[in-house]
């Protein structure tokens, strides 16, 4: 399955706004709470009152852990991608071999990916990694190194220690939820993670019984996303 993450994110945002979602671009600095319930999110410009709060912060979990008093075993893992224009060599299929994959993007472009580096929160594209990716891609599609390089990007993936995504209510809280840990498949898993959090919020019994809970000191067990 192949999904263009940029197009997907823009489509989800547009759909949410059609249903009345208001996007606020600000930094969350803390929470306000009462009796095990979050009552507001404090931002740099004020407070946003809330009935329910879902935290989908990717690898940036230290603040959330402190606010909620839970341990979120998530680490940042750096991944890099190259975007090339391959012209007449356009692919009909995505291709994968060992540690490299070629993902189609529009008619004449391809993403080259397949790196995982534990370097903290560094998101600087690496010249060395670029060369490695081109060499690996050439094993799949000879001559690809001569194609036009359009972009070289690096980003952080939230990798859970357990290997399982988190889609749960935080222990000790009535209305705080965690949506995180999609790892290298975060975009593909995002819909089911969001669906399970929504089910928990509106009180579906199957979600409440199977949802993965985070203990105050450590995560335990494993969620079922099937």
RARA-V135474 format. One record per residue. N is the residue number from 1. RES is the residue in one small letter. PHI is phi in radians with two decimals (NA if undefined). PSI is psi as a letter, one per 20 degrees, with the letter a starting at -180 (none if undefined). Layout:
n:N res:RES phi:PHI psi:PSI
n:N res:RES phi:PHI psi:PSI
This chain:
n:1 res:x phi:NA psi:p
n:2 res:x phi:-2.19 psi:p
n:3 res:x phi:-2.32 psi:p
n:4 res:x phi:-1.38 psi:o
n:5 res:x phi:-1.09 psi:h
n:6 res:x phi:-1.15 psi:g
n:7 res:x phi:-1.09 psi:h
n:8 res:x phi:-1.10 psi:g
n:9 res:x phi:-1.09 psi:g
n:10 res:x phi:-1.14 psi:h
n:11 res:x phi:-1.16 psi:g
n:12 res:x phi:-1.11 psi:g
n:13 res:x phi:-1.11 psi:g
n:14 res:x phi:-1.09 psi:g
n:15 res:x phi:-1.13 psi:g
n:16 res:x phi:-1.09 psi:h
n:17 res:x phi:-1.18 psi:h
n:18 res:x phi:-1.13 psi:h
n:19 res:x phi:-1.60 psi:j
n:20 res:x phi:1.74 psi:j
n:21 res:x phi:-1.14 psi:p
n:22 res:x phi:-1.91 psi:p
n:23 res:x phi:-1.58 psi:p
n:24 res:x phi:-1.99 psi:p
n:25 res:x phi:-1.76 psi:o
n:26 res:x phi:-2.81 psi:r
n:27 res:x phi:-1.78 psi:p
n:28 res:x phi:-1.35 psi:p
n:29 res:x phi:-1.96 psi:h
n:30 res:x phi:-3.06 psi:a
n:31 res:x phi:-2.19 psi:q
n:32 res:x phi:-1.95 psi:p
n:33 res:x phi:-2.54 psi:r
n:34 res:x phi:-2.71 psi:p
n:35 res:x phi:1.01 psi:l
n:36 res:x phi:1.37 psi:j
n:37 res:x phi:-2.20 psi:p
n:38 res:x phi:-1.36 psi:p
n:39 res:x phi:-1.83 psi:h
n:40 res:x phi:-2.86 psi:q
n:41 res:x phi:-1.81 psi:p
n:42 res:x phi:-1.56 psi:p
n:43 res:x phi:-2.06 psi:r
n:44 res:x phi:-1.13 psi:i
n:45 res:x phi:-2.04 psi:j
n:46 res:x phi:2.60 psi:a
n:47 res:x phi:-2.02 psi:q
n:48 res:x phi:-2.00 psi:o
n:49 res:x phi:-1.14 psi:q
n:50 res:x phi:-2.61 psi:q
n:51 res:x phi:-1.59 psi:h
n:52 res:x phi:-2.40 psi:q
n:53 res:x phi:-2.39 psi:p
n:54 res:x phi:-1.97 psi:p
n:55 res:x phi:-1.91 psi:o
n:56 res:x phi:-2.16 psi:m
n:57 res:x phi:-1.76 psi:j
n:58 res:x phi:1.09 psi:b
n:59 res:x phi:-1.27 psi:i
n:60 res:x phi:-1.51 psi:n
n:61 res:x phi:-1.94 psi:i
n:62 res:x phi:-1.09 psi:g
n:63 res:x phi:-1.15 psi:g
n:64 res:x phi:-1.08 psi:g
n:65 res:x phi:-1.02 psi:g
n:66 res:x phi:-1.19 psi:g
n:67 res:x phi:-1.10 psi:g
n:68 res:x phi:-1.64 psi:i
n:69 res:x phi:1.23 psi:k
n:70 res:x phi:-2.14 psi:q
n:71 res:x phi:-1.72 psi:p
n:72 res:x phi:-1.89 psi:o
n:73 res:x phi:-1.43 psi:m
n:74 res:x phi:-2.18 psi:p
n:75 res:x phi:-2.16 psi:q
n:76 res:x phi:-1.39 psi:p
n:77 res:x phi:-2.18 psi:p
n:78 res:x phi:-1.40 psi:p
n:79 res:x phi:-2.21 psi:q
n:80 res:x phi:-2.13 psi:q
n:81 res:x phi:-2.34 psi:q
n:82 res:x phi:-1.98 psi:p
n:83 res:x phi:-1.95 psi:p
n:84 res:x phi:-2.14 psi:q
n:85 res:x phi:-1.71 psi:o
n:86 res:x phi:-1.89 psi:j
n:87 res:x phi:1.00 psi:c
n:88 res:x phi:-1.19 psi:i
n:89 res:x phi:-1.59 psi:k
n:90 res:x phi:-0.90 psi:q
n:91 res:x phi:-1.57 psi:q
n:92 res:x phi:-1.66 psi:i
n:93 res:x phi:-2.49 psi:q
n:94 res:x phi:-1.28 psi:q
n:95 res:x phi:-2.21 psi:q
n:96 res:x phi:-2.48 psi:p
n:97 res:x phi:-2.58 psi:o
n:98 res:x phi:0.93 psi:d
n:99 res:x phi:-1.68 psi:j
n:100 res:x phi:-2.27 psi:q
n:101 res:x phi:-2.46 psi:q
n:102 res:x phi:-1.99 psi:p
n:103 res:x phi:-1.99 psi:p
n:104 res:x phi:-1.13 psi:q
n:105 res:x phi:-2.49 psi:o
n:106 res:x phi:1.01 psi:a
n:107 res:x phi:-1.35 psi:h
n:108 res:x phi:-2.22 psi:k
n:109 res:x phi:-2.16 psi:q
n:110 res:x phi:-2.58 psi:p
n:111 res:x phi:-1.60 psi:p
n:112 res:x phi:-1.92 psi:p
n:113 res:x phi:-2.52 psi:r
n:114 res:x phi:2.29 psi:k
n:115 res:x phi:-2.00 psi:q
n:116 res:x phi:-2.50 psi:o
n:117 res:x phi:-2.23 psi:p
n:118 res:x phi:-1.65 psi:n
n:119 res:x phi:-2.27 psi:k
n:120 res:x phi:1.16 psi:c
n:121 res:x phi:-1.79 psi:k
n:122 res:x phi:-1.26 psi:p
n:123 res:x phi:-2.14 psi:k
n:124 res:x phi:-1.46 psi:p
n:125 res:x phi:-1.04 psi:p
n:126 res:x phi:-1.83 psi:p
n:127 res:x phi:-1.09 psi:h
n:128 res:x phi:-1.11 psi:g
n:129 res:x phi:-1.14 psi:h
n:130 res:x phi:-1.00 psi:g
n:131 res:x phi:-1.14 psi:h
n:132 res:x phi:-1.09 psi:g
n:133 res:x phi:-1.11 psi:g
n:134 res:x phi:-1.13 psi:h
n:135 res:x phi:-1.17 psi:g
n:136 res:x phi:-1.14 psi:g
n:137 res:x phi:-1.13 psi:h
n:138 res:x phi:-1.15 psi:h
n:139 res:x phi:-1.20 psi:h
n:140 res:x phi:-1.62 psi:g
n:141 res:x phi:-2.31 psi:n
n:142 res:x phi:-0.95 psi:p
n:143 res:x phi:1.57 psi:i
n:144 res:x phi:-1.16 psi:h
n:145 res:x phi:-1.11 psi:h
n:146 res:x phi:-1.53 psi:i
n:147 res:x phi:-1.31 psi:r
n:148 res:x phi:-1.28 psi:p
n:149 res:x phi:-1.47 psi:o
n:150 res:x phi:-1.65 psi:h
n:151 res:x phi:-2.83 psi:q
n:152 res:x phi:-2.41 psi:o
n:153 res:x phi:-2.15 psi:q
n:154 res:x phi:-2.41 psi:q
n:155 res:x phi:-2.63 psi:r
n:156 res:x phi:-1.85 psi:p
n:157 res:x phi:-1.86 psi:p
n:158 res:x phi:-1.47 psi:o
n:159 res:x phi:-1.73 psi:p
n:160 res:x phi:-1.41 psi:q
n:161 res:x phi:-1.02 psi:h
n:162 res:x phi:-1.30 psi:i
n:163 res:x phi:1.48 psi:i
n:164 res:x phi:-1.91 psi:p
n:165 res:x phi:-1.09 psi:q
n:166 res:x phi:-1.79 psi:p
n:167 res:x phi:-2.55 psi:n
n:168 res:x phi:-2.78 psi:r
n:169 res:x phi:-1.60 psi:p
n:170 res:x phi:-1.24 psi:p
n:171 res:x phi:-1.03 psi:p
n:172 res:x phi:1.56 psi:i
n:173 res:x phi:-2.22 psi:q
n:174 res:x phi:-1.50 psi:h
n:175 res:x phi:-2.45 psi:k
n:176 res:x phi:-2.01 psi:p
n:177 res:x phi:-2.25 psi:q
n:178 res:x phi:-1.98 psi:p
n:179 res:x phi:-2.24 psi:o
n:180 res:x phi:-2.84 psi:r
n:181 res:x phi:1.35 psi:k
n:182 res:x phi:-1.25 psi:i
n:183 res:x phi:1.00 psi:c
n:184 res:x phi:-1.33 psi:i
n:185 res:x phi:-2.03 psi:k
n:186 res:x phi:-1.01 psi:g
n:187 res:x phi:-1.15 psi:g
n:188 res:x phi:-1.18 psi:h
n:189 res:x phi:-1.56 psi:i
n:190 res:x phi:-1.04 psi:h
n:191 res:x phi:-1.15 psi:g
n:192 res:x phi:-1.26 psi:h
n:193 res:x phi:-1.08 psi:g
n:194 res:x phi:-1.12 psi:g
n:195 res:x phi:-1.09 psi:g
n:196 res:x phi:-1.17 psi:h
n:197 res:x phi:-1.13 psi:g
n:198 res:x phi:-1.06 psi:g
n:199 res:x phi:-1.08 psi:g
n:200 res:x phi:-1.11 psi:g
n:201 res:x phi:-1.13 psi:g
n:202 res:x phi:-1.55 psi:i
n:203 res:x phi:1.57 psi:k
n:204 res:x phi:-1.11 psi:p
n:205 res:x phi:-1.12 psi:h
n:206 res:x phi:-1.16 psi:h
n:207 res:x phi:-1.22 psi:h
n:208 res:x phi:-1.13 psi:h
n:209 res:x phi:-1.44 psi:h
n:210 res:x phi:-1.86 psi:i
n:211 res:x phi:-1.06 psi:q
n:212 res:x phi:-1.44 psi:p
n:213 res:x phi:-1.81 psi:q
n:214 res:x phi:-1.83 psi:p
n:215 res:x phi:-1.33 psi:r
n:216 res:x phi:-1.05 psi:h
n:217 res:x phi:-1.94 psi:h
n:218 res:x phi:-2.78 psi:q
n:219 res:x phi:-1.49 psi:q
n:220 res:x phi:-2.55 psi:r
n:221 res:x phi:1.27 psi:a
n:222 res:x phi:-2.62 psi:q
n:223 res:x phi:-1.36 psi:q
n:224 res:x phi:-1.92 psi:o
n:225 res:x phi:-1.89 psi:j
n:226 res:x phi:-1.42 psi:none
